[in-house]
Amino acid sequence: MAGFVAGDPSQRVMVKSGPSDDSPYKMEEPGNLGSGWYFSRKEIEENSPSRRDGIDLKKEAYLQKSYCTFLQDLGMRLKV
């Protein structure tokens, strides 16, 4: 995966800004998000509630797939 280029507008994301700003959203660089709404893959993988509970990435991926398969099967059985 390619890294982000500083100043590259295609690599910026919209985040909710504070009440003092004129616009409810502003552009920020991915590395400078702080308390923004969007997080990098690394931030999610290292700081997720699952990691704090001791569940590793491989086990979490397995559980997510299992839950999605269950919900898909349930939806098909209920014909929704």
WOGIPE-V300587 format. One record per backbone hydrogen bond with DSSP energy under -0.5 kcal/mol. NH is the residue of the N-H (numbers start at 1). CO is the residue of the C=O. If there is no record, write none. Layout:
((NH/CO) (NH/CO))
This chain:
((6/4) (8/5) (9/7) (11/8) (12/9) (13/28) (15/26) (17/24) (21/18) (26/15) (28/13) (30/11) (32/29) (33/30) (36/33) (44/40) (45/41) (46/42) (47/43) (48/44) (52/48) (53/49) (54/51) (55/50) (56/54) (60/56) (61/57) (62/58) (63/59) (64/60) (65/61) (66/62) (67/63) (68/64) (69/65) (70/66) (71/67) (72/68) (73/69) (74/70) (75/71) (76/72) (77/73) (78/74) (79/75) (80/75))
